[in-house]
Amino acid sequence: MSYRDFKSLNLALASFKLTLVNTANLFAAIPGGKPSNLLS
């Protein structure tokens, strides 16, 4: 696997994590939502 492939894979992982965090924040905005369970 080349360094370029590795870099793009890291980028994909980073954006995926960002999406997860944003989703957790959405649940936090909902009364009764428990984002702490998702992040722990």
PDB file of N, CA, C, O and CB in Angstrom:
ATOM      1  N   MET A   1       0.854  -1.196   0.000  1.00  0.00           N
ATOM      2  CA  MET A   1       0.000   0.000   0.000  1.00  0.00           C
ATOM      3  C   MET A   1       0.888   1.245   0.000  1.00  0.00           C
ATOM      4  O   MET A   1       1.774   1.382   0.844  1.00  0.00           O
ATOM      5  CB  MET A   1      -0.965   0.007   1.238  1.00  0.00           C
ATOM      6  N   SER A   2       0.649   2.134  -0.936  1.00  0.00           N
ATOM      7  CA  SER A   2       1.483   3.322  -1.046  1.00  0.00           C
ATOM      8  C   SER A   2       1.108   4.351   0.012  1.00  0.00           C
ATOM      9  O   SER A   2       0.056   4.274   0.647  1.00  0.00           O
ATOM     10  CB  SER A   2       1.360   3.931  -2.440  1.00  0.00           C
ATOM     11  N   TYR A   3       1.995   5.302   0.175  1.00  0.00           N
ATOM     12  CA  TYR A   3       1.763   6.352   1.178  1.00  0.00           C
ATOM     13  C   TYR A   3       0.541   7.177   0.817  1.00  0.00           C
ATOM     14  O   TYR A   3      -0.185   7.651   1.691  1.00  0.00           O
ATOM     15  CB  TYR A   3       2.995   7.266   1.305  1.00  0.00           C
ATOM     16  N   ARG A   4       0.319   7.343  -0.495  1.00  0.00           N
ATOM     17  CA  ARG A   4      -0.812   8.138  -0.945  1.00  0.00           C
ATOM     18  C   ARG A   4      -2.128   7.443  -0.577  1.00  0.00           C
ATOM     19  O   ARG A   4      -3.076   8.089  -0.131  1.00  0.00           O
ATOM     20  CB  ARG A   4      -0.732   8.379  -2.467  1.00  0.00           C
ATOM     21  N   ASP A   5      -2.173   6.124  -0.768  1.00  0.00           N
ATOM     22  CA  ASP A   5      -3.366   5.361  -0.390  1.00  0.00           C
ATOM     23  C   ASP A   5      -3.621   5.493   1.104  1.00  0.00           C
ATOM     24  O   ASP A   5      -4.753   5.671   1.553  1.00  0.00           O
ATOM     25  CB  ASP A   5      -3.213   3.873  -0.777  1.00  0.00           C
ATOM     26  N   PHE A   6      -2.525   5.399   1.862  1.00  0.00           N
ATOM     27  CA  PHE A   6      -2.622   5.482   3.314  1.00  0.00           C
ATOM     28  C   PHE A   6      -3.168   6.833   3.743  1.00  0.00           C
ATOM     29  O   PHE A   6      -3.991   6.927   4.654  1.00  0.00           O
ATOM     30  CB  PHE A   6      -1.259   5.238   3.956  1.00  0.00           C
ATOM     31  N   LYS A   7      -2.689   7.891   3.062  1.00  0.00           N
ATOM     32  CA  LYS A   7      -3.117   9.238   3.403  1.00  0.00           C
ATOM     33  C   LYS A   7      -4.606   9.435   3.118  1.00  0.00           C
ATOM     34  O   LYS A   7      -5.321  10.026   3.927  1.00  0.00           O
ATOM     35  CB  LYS A   7      -2.291  10.262   2.631  1.00  0.00           C
ATOM     36  N   SER A   8      -5.070   8.943   1.973  1.00  0.00           N
ATOM     37  CA  SER A   8      -6.476   9.108   1.610  1.00  0.00           C
ATOM     38  C   SER A   8      -7.368   8.266   2.519  1.00  0.00           C
ATOM     39  O   SER A   8      -8.511   8.629   2.797  1.00  0.00           O
ATOM     40  CB  SER A   8      -6.702   8.723   0.137  1.00  0.00           C
ATOM     41  N   LEU A   9      -6.829   7.138   2.975  1.00  0.00           N
ATOM     42  CA  LEU A   9      -7.585   6.302   3.901  1.00  0.00           C
ATOM     43  C   LEU A   9      -7.752   7.022   5.238  1.00  0.00           C
ATOM     44  O   LEU A   9      -8.824   6.987   5.843  1.00  0.00           O
ATOM     45  CB  LEU A   9      -6.886   4.939   4.102  1.00  0.00           C
ATOM     46  N   ASN A  10      -6.684   7.671   5.689  1.00  0.00           N
ATOM     47  CA  ASN A  10      -6.741   8.449   6.923  1.00  0.00           C
ATOM     48  C   ASN A  10      -7.743   9.583   6.796  1.00  0.00           C
ATOM     49  O   ASN A  10      -8.467   9.892   7.742  1.00  0.00           O
ATOM     50  CB  ASN A  10      -5.359   9.001   7.276  1.00  0.00           C
ATOM     51  N   LEU A  11      -7.780  10.204   5.621  1.00  0.00           N
ATOM     52  CA  LEU A  11      -8.713  11.296   5.376  1.00  0.00           C
ATOM     53  C   LEU A  11     -10.147  10.801   5.452  1.00  0.00           C
ATOM     54  O   LEU A  11     -11.010  11.459   6.035  1.00  0.00           O
ATOM     55  CB  LEU A  11      -8.447  11.938   4.014  1.00  0.00           C
ATOM     56  N   ALA A  12     -10.398   9.643   4.863  1.00  0.00           N
ATOM     57  CA  ALA A  12     -11.739   9.066   4.890  1.00  0.00           C
ATOM     58  C   ALA A  12     -12.147   8.739   6.319  1.00  0.00           C
ATOM     59  O   ALA A  12     -13.288   8.971   6.719  1.00  0.00           O
ATOM     60  CB  ALA A  12     -11.806   7.805   4.015  1.00  0.00           C
ATOM     61  N   LEU A  13     -11.199   8.195   7.089  1.00  0.00           N
ATOM     62  CA  LEU A  13     -11.468   7.868   8.486  1.00  0.00           C
ATOM     63  C   LEU A  13     -11.780   9.119   9.289  1.00  0.00           C
ATOM     64  O   LEU A  13     -12.687   9.122  10.121  1.00  0.00           O
ATOM     65  CB  LEU A  13     -10.280   7.134   9.102  1.00  0.00           C
ATOM     66  N   ALA A  14     -11.030  10.175   9.038  1.00  0.00           N
ATOM     67  CA  ALA A  14     -11.214  11.426   9.770  1.00  0.00           C
ATOM     68  C   ALA A  14     -12.593  12.019   9.493  1.00  0.00           C
ATOM     69  O   ALA A  14     -13.266  12.484  10.412  1.00  0.00           O
ATOM     70  CB  ALA A  14     -10.118  12.433   9.395  1.00  0.00           C
ATOM     71  N   SER A  15     -13.012  12.004   8.226  1.00  0.00           N
ATOM     72  CA  SER A  15     -14.316  12.569   7.890  1.00  0.00           C
ATOM     73  C   SER A  15     -15.440  11.691   8.431  1.00  0.00           C
ATOM     74  O   SER A  15     -16.516  12.183   8.768  1.00  0.00           O
ATOM     75  CB  SER A  15     -14.455  12.733   6.371  1.00  0.00           C
ATOM     76  N   PHE A  16     -15.179  10.384   8.510  1.00  0.00           N
ATOM     77  CA  PHE A  16     -16.167   9.471   9.076  1.00  0.00           C
ATOM     78  C   PHE A  16     -16.345   9.752  10.566  1.00  0.00           C
ATOM     79  O   PHE A  16     -17.467   9.767  11.072  1.00  0.00           O
ATOM     80  CB  PHE A  16     -15.748   8.002   8.849  1.00  0.00           C
ATOM     81  N   LYS A  17     -15.228   9.975  11.267  1.00  0.00           N
ATOM     82  CA  LYS A  17     -15.286  10.307  12.691  1.00  0.00           C
ATOM     83  C   LYS A  17     -16.029  11.610  12.907  1.00  0.00           C
ATOM     84  O   LYS A  17     -16.810  11.744  13.848  1.00  0.00           O
ATOM     85  CB  LYS A  17     -13.878  10.400  13.284  1.00  0.00           C
ATOM     86  N   LEU A  18     -15.777  12.578  12.018  1.00  0.00           N
ATOM     87  CA  LEU A  18     -16.430  13.876  12.112  1.00  0.00           C
ATOM     88  C   LEU A  18     -17.942  13.712  11.961  1.00  0.00           C
ATOM     89  O   LEU A  18     -18.718  14.353  12.670  1.00  0.00           O
ATOM     90  CB  LEU A  18     -15.879  14.842  11.042  1.00  0.00           C
ATOM     91  N   THR A  19     -18.349  12.854  11.036  1.00  0.00           N
ATOM     92  CA  THR A  19     -19.769  12.589  10.823  1.00  0.00           C
ATOM     93  C   THR A  19     -20.390  11.967  12.066  1.00  0.00           C
ATOM     94  O   THR A  19     -21.508  12.315  12.446  1.00  0.00           O
ATOM     95  CB  THR A  19     -19.971  11.668   9.612  1.00  0.00           C
ATOM     96  N   LEU A  20     -19.661  11.043  12.703  1.00  0.00           N
ATOM     97  CA  LEU A  20     -20.151  10.407  13.923  1.00  0.00           C
ATOM     98  C   LEU A  20     -20.351  11.433  15.024  1.00  0.00           C
ATOM     99  O   LEU A  20     -21.362  11.415  15.727  1.00  0.00           O
ATOM    100  CB  LEU A  20     -19.183   9.318  14.388  1.00  0.00           C
ATOM    101  N   VAL A  21     -19.380  12.330  15.170  1.00  0.00           N
ATOM    102  CA  VAL A  21     -19.459  13.364  16.205  1.00  0.00           C
ATOM    103  C   VAL A  21     -20.629  14.298  15.935  1.00  0.00           C
ATOM    104  O   VAL A  21     -21.354  14.673  16.856  1.00  0.00           O
ATOM    105  CB  VAL A  21     -18.145  14.164  16.277  1.00  0.00           C
ATOM    106  N   ASN A  22     -20.814  14.679  14.661  1.00  0.00           N
ATOM    107  CA  ASN A  22     -21.932  15.547  14.300  1.00  0.00           C
ATOM    108  C   ASN A  22     -23.264  14.871  14.587  1.00  0.00           C
ATOM    109  O   ASN A  22     -24.205  15.517  15.048  1.00  0.00           O
ATOM    110  CB  ASN A  22     -21.849  15.939  12.824  1.00  0.00           C
ATOM    111  N   THR A  23     -23.346  13.574  14.315  1.00  0.00           N
ATOM    112  CA  THR A  23     -24.563  12.820  14.591  1.00  0.00           C
ATOM    113  C   THR A  23     -24.830  12.784  16.088  1.00  0.00           C
ATOM    114  O   THR A  23     -25.969  12.929  16.532  1.00  0.00           O
ATOM    115  CB  THR A  23     -24.457  11.391  14.030  1.00  0.00           C
ATOM    116  N   ALA A  24     -23.762  12.586  16.864  1.00  0.00           N
ATOM    117  CA  ALA A  24     -23.900  12.564  18.319  1.00  0.00           C
ATOM    118  C   ALA A  24     -24.379  13.918  18.825  1.00  0.00           C
ATOM    119  O   ALA A  24     -25.185  13.990  19.753  1.00  0.00           O
ATOM    120  CB  ALA A  24     -22.565  12.185  18.987  1.00  0.00           C
ATOM    121  N   ASN A  25     -23.882  14.992  18.214  1.00  0.00           N
ATOM    122  CA  ASN A  25     -24.307  16.328  18.612  1.00  0.00           C
ATOM    123  C   ASN A  25     -25.776  16.554  18.286  1.00  0.00           C
ATOM    124  O   ASN A  25     -26.482  17.236  19.029  1.00  0.00           O
ATOM    125  CB  ASN A  25     -23.448  17.386  17.927  1.00  0.00           C
ATOM    126  N   LEU A  26     -26.233  15.987  17.182  1.00  0.00           N
ATOM    127  CA  LEU A  26     -27.643  16.087  16.821  1.00  0.00           C
ATOM    128  C   LEU A  26     -28.504  15.411  17.875  1.00  0.00           C
ATOM    129  O   LEU A  26     -29.541  15.937  18.277  1.00  0.00           O
ATOM    130  CB  LEU A  26     -27.899  15.461  15.440  1.00  0.00           C
ATOM    131  N   PHE A  27     -28.055  14.221  18.324  1.00  0.00           N
ATOM    132  CA  PHE A  27     -28.798  13.503  19.349  1.00  0.00           C
ATOM    133  C   PHE A  27     -28.778  14.267  20.665  1.00  0.00           C
ATOM    134  O   PHE A  27     -29.733  14.207  21.440  1.00  0.00           O
ATOM    135  CB  PHE A  27     -28.224  12.101  19.541  1.00  0.00           C
ATOM    136  N   ALA A  28     -27.684  14.988  20.917  1.00  0.00           N
ATOM    137  CA  ALA A  28     -27.567  15.766  22.145  1.00  0.00           C
ATOM    138  C   ALA A  28     -28.598  16.893  22.140  1.00  0.00           C
ATOM    139  O   ALA A  28     -29.085  17.300  23.195  1.00  0.00           O
ATOM    140  CB  ALA A  28     -26.134  16.336  22.301  1.00  0.00           C
ATOM    141  N   ALA A  29     -28.927  17.395  20.948  1.00  0.00           N
ATOM    142  CA  ALA A  29     -29.890  18.482  20.829  1.00  0.00           C
ATOM    143  C   ALA A  29     -31.309  17.981  21.081  1.00  0.00           C
ATOM    144  O   ALA A  29     -32.200  18.761  21.419  1.00  0.00           O
ATOM    145  CB  ALA A  29     -29.794  19.131  19.446  1.00  0.00           C
ATOM    146  N   ILE A  30     -31.513  16.678  20.916  1.00  0.00           N
ATOM    147  CA  ILE A  30     -32.832  16.093  21.153  1.00  0.00           C
ATOM    148  C   ILE A  30     -32.999  15.805  22.641  1.00  0.00           C
ATOM    149  O   ILE A  30     -32.149  15.144  23.237  1.00  0.00           O
ATOM    150  CB  ILE A  30     -33.024  14.796  20.318  1.00  0.00           C
ATOM    151  N   PRO A  31     -34.082  16.290  23.249  1.00  0.00           N
ATOM    152  CA  PRO A  31     -34.323  15.991  24.664  1.00  0.00           C
ATOM    153  C   PRO A  31     -34.396  14.487  24.888  1.00  0.00           C
ATOM    154  O   PRO A  31     -35.115  13.784  24.179  1.00  0.00           O
ATOM    155  CB  PRO A  31     -35.621  16.664  25.148  1.00  0.00           C
ATOM    156  N   GLY A  32     -33.656  13.997  25.869  1.00  0.00           N
ATOM    157  CA  GLY A  32     -33.675  12.566  26.148  1.00  0.00           C
ATOM    158  C   GLY A  32     -32.628  11.809  25.356  1.00  0.00           C
ATOM    159  O   GLY A  32     -32.431  10.614  25.573  1.00  0.00           O
ATOM    160  N   GLY A  33     -31.951  12.493  24.436  1.00  0.00           N
ATOM    161  CA  GLY A  33     -30.884  11.841  23.675  1.00  0.00           C
ATOM    162  C   GLY A  33     -29.673  11.632  24.571  1.00  0.00           C
ATOM    163  O   GLY A  33     -29.392  12.449  25.449  1.00  0.00           O
ATOM    164  N   LYS A  34     -28.955  10.531  24.345  1.00  0.00           N
ATOM    165  CA  LYS A  34     -27.802  10.249  25.200  1.00  0.00           C
ATOM    166  C   LYS A  34     -26.544  10.032  24.359  1.00  0.00           C
ATOM    167  O   LYS A  34     -26.144   8.893  24.121  1.00  0.00           O
ATOM    168  CB  LYS A  34     -28.074   9.013  26.080  1.00  0.00           C
ATOM    169  N   PRO A  35     -25.920  11.125  23.907  1.00  0.00           N
ATOM    170  CA  PRO A  35     -24.730  11.017  23.066  1.00  0.00           C
ATOM    171  C   PRO A  35     -23.535  10.446  23.819  1.00  0.00           C
ATOM    172  O   PRO A  35     -22.624   9.886  23.210  1.00  0.00           O
ATOM    173  CB  PRO A  35     -24.372  12.373  22.503  1.00  0.00           C
ATOM    174  N   SER A  36     -23.538  10.588  25.150  1.00  0.00           N
ATOM    175  CA  SER A  36     -22.404  10.096  25.939  1.00  0.00           C
ATOM    176  C   SER A  36     -22.261   8.582  25.791  1.00  0.00           C
ATOM    177  O   SER A  36     -21.152   8.052  25.865  1.00  0.00           O
ATOM    178  CB  SER A  36     -22.577  10.472  27.428  1.00  0.00           C
ATOM    179  N   ASN A  37     -23.375   7.889  25.582  1.00  0.00           N
ATOM    180  CA  ASN A  37     -23.317   6.440  25.385  1.00  0.00           C
ATOM    181  C   ASN A  37     -22.624   6.103  24.070  1.00  0.00           C
ATOM    182  O   ASN A  37     -21.913   5.103  23.976  1.00  0.00           O
ATOM    183  CB  ASN A  37     -24.731   5.833  25.412  1.00  0.00           C
ATOM    184  N   LEU A  38     -22.833   6.938  23.057  1.00  0.00           N
ATOM    185  CA  LEU A  38     -22.234   6.689  21.749  1.00  0.00           C
ATOM    186  C   LEU A  38     -20.737   6.955  21.765  1.00  0.00           C
ATOM    187  O   LEU A  38     -19.962   6.254  21.114  1.00  0.00           O
ATOM    188  CB  LEU A  38     -22.904   7.552  20.687  1.00  0.00           C
ATOM    189  N   LEU A  39     -20.334   7.987  22.526  1.00  0.00           N
ATOM    190  CA  LEU A  39     -18.940   8.414  22.482  1.00  0.00           C
ATOM    191  C   LEU A  39     -18.056   7.667  23.453  1.00  0.00           C
ATOM    192  O   LEU A  39     -16.841   7.625  23.263  1.00  0.00           O
ATOM    193  CB  LEU A  39     -18.850   9.873  22.759  1.00  0.00           C
ATOM    194  N   SER A  40     -18.621   7.080  24.479  1.00  0.00           N
ATOM    195  CA  SER A  40     -17.798   6.423  25.495  1.00  0.00           C
ATOM    196  C   SER A  40     -17.281   5.077  25.011  1.00  0.00           C
ATOM    197  O   SER A  40     -16.571   4.388  25.743  1.00  0.00           O
ATOM    198  CB  SER A  40     -18.594   6.238  26.781  1.00  0.00           C
TER     199      SER A  40
END
